[in-house]
Amino acid sequence: MHNDPLYPGFRRRWRPRYLLYALLALGVFLAMGWLVQWLWNAILPQVAAVGPLRYWQALGLLLLSRILFGGWRGRRAHRGGAHWNGKWQHMSEEERERYRSAFRDRCRRRDSSDES
């Protein structure tokens, strides 16, 4: 599609949009830092005996929580489910039963090894 004569300059037209998305993501991150600072300073000093948080500390806390707990991944559907659903539909009944029994055996072995 990039070399399609009907779409000359396809890549050049989309570059400003990527820059806009990057600036928007940076703006959201900075706004979230302000929100974390505001919530922390509004709630935690009175509830728990902690001091107020400065803006850069709030950004650091936000980044640390992202590293430790993951997050901001969006709500994309898990792609593996669609893959297995398609595979399952094309399996014969014998292949499905073989898969079920192999899965049961795998789970049974793990359960029995935990008990001993």
C-alpha positions as CSV (number, residue, x, y, z in Angstrom):
1,M,0.0,0.0,0.0
2,H,2.9,2.3,0.6
3,N,4.1,2.1,-3.0
4,D,0.6,2.3,-4.4
5,P,0.4,4.9,-7.2
6,L,-3.1,5.9,-6.0
7,Y,-1.7,7.0,-2.6
8,P,1.5,9.0,-3.3
9,G,3.1,10.4,-0.2
10,F,1.1,8.1,2.1
11,R,3.8,8.1,4.8
12,R,4.3,11.8,4.8
13,R,0.6,12.6,5.4
14,W,0.5,10.4,8.6
15,R,3.7,11.7,10.3
16,P,2.1,14.8,11.7
17,R,-0.6,12.7,13.2
18,Y,2.0,10.6,15.1
19,L,3.5,13.7,16.5
20,L,0.1,14.9,17.6
21,Y,-0.5,11.5,19.3
22,A,2.9,11.7,21.1
23,L,2.2,15.3,22.3
24,L,-1.3,14.2,23.4
25,A,0.1,11.3,25.4
26,L,2.7,13.5,27.0
27,G,0.0,16.0,27.9
28,V,-2.2,13.3,29.5
29,F,0.8,12.0,31.4
30,L,1.6,15.5,32.8
31,A,-2.1,16.0,33.6
32,M,-2.2,12.7,35.5
33,G,0.8,13.8,37.5
34,W,-1.1,16.9,38.5
35,L,-4.1,14.7,39.4
36,V,-2.0,12.4,41.5
37,Q,-0.5,15.3,43.3
38,W,-3.9,16.9,44.0
39,L,-5.5,13.7,45.2
40,W,-2.5,12.9,47.4
41,N,-2.3,16.3,49.0
42,A,-6.1,16.5,49.5
43,I,-6.5,13.1,51.1
44,L,-3.4,11.4,52.5
45,P,-1.9,14.1,54.8
46,Q,-5.2,14.0,56.8
47,V,-5.8,10.3,56.7
48,A,-2.3,8.9,57.0
49,A,0.5,10.8,58.6
50,V,2.4,11.6,55.4
51,G,3.7,14.9,54.0
52,P,2.5,16.7,51.0
53,L,3.7,15.6,47.5
54,R,5.4,18.0,45.0
55,Y,4.6,17.7,41.3
56,W,7.8,16.0,40.2
57,Q,7.4,13.5,43.1
58,A,3.8,12.8,41.9
59,L,5.1,12.1,38.3
60,G,7.8,9.8,39.8
61,L,5.2,8.0,41.8
62,L,3.0,7.6,38.7
63,L,5.9,6.2,36.7
64,L,6.9,3.9,39.6
65,S,3.4,2.5,39.9
66,R,3.4,1.9,36.1
67,I,6.6,0.0,36.4
68,L,5.6,-2.1,39.4
69,F,1.9,-2.8,38.6
70,G,1.7,-2.4,34.9
71,G,-1.2,-0.5,33.5
72,W,-2.1,2.0,30.8
73,R,-2.3,-0.9,28.4
74,G,-5.7,0.1,27.2
75,R,-8.6,-2.2,26.8
76,R,-7.7,-4.1,23.7
77,A,-9.2,-7.5,23.4
78,H,-7.0,-10.5,23.9
79,R,-6.0,-11.7,20.4
80,G,-5.3,-15.3,21.4
81,G,-8.9,-16.0,22.1
82,A,-9.9,-15.3,18.5
83,H,-7.1,-17.5,17.3
84,W,-8.1,-20.4,19.4
85,N,-11.8,-19.9,18.6
86,G,-11.0,-20.3,14.9
87,K,-8.8,-23.3,15.5
88,W,-11.5,-24.9,17.6
89,Q,-14.1,-24.5,14.9
90,H,-11.9,-26.2,12.3
91,M,-11.1,-29.2,14.6
92,S,-12.9,-32.5,14.1
93,E,-14.7,-34.0,17.1
94,E,-11.9,-36.5,17.6
95,E,-9.3,-33.7,17.6
96,R,-11.3,-31.7,20.2
97,E,-11.6,-34.8,22.4
98,R,-7.9,-35.4,22.1
99,Y,-7.2,-31.8,23.1
100,R,-9.6,-31.9,26.1
101,S,-8.0,-35.1,27.4
102,A,-4.5,-33.7,27.0
103,F,-5.5,-30.6,28.8
104,R,-7.1,-32.6,31.6
105,D,-4.0,-34.8,31.9
106,R,-1.8,-31.7,32.1
107,C,-3.9,-30.2,34.9
108,R,-4.2,-33.5,36.7
109,R,-0.4,-34.0,36.8
110,R,0.1,-30.5,38.3
111,D,-2.6,-31.1,41.0
112,S,-1.2,-34.5,41.9
113,S,2.4,-33.2,42.1
114,D,1.3,-30.5,44.5
115,E,-0.2,-33.0,46.9
116,S,2.9,-35.2,47.2
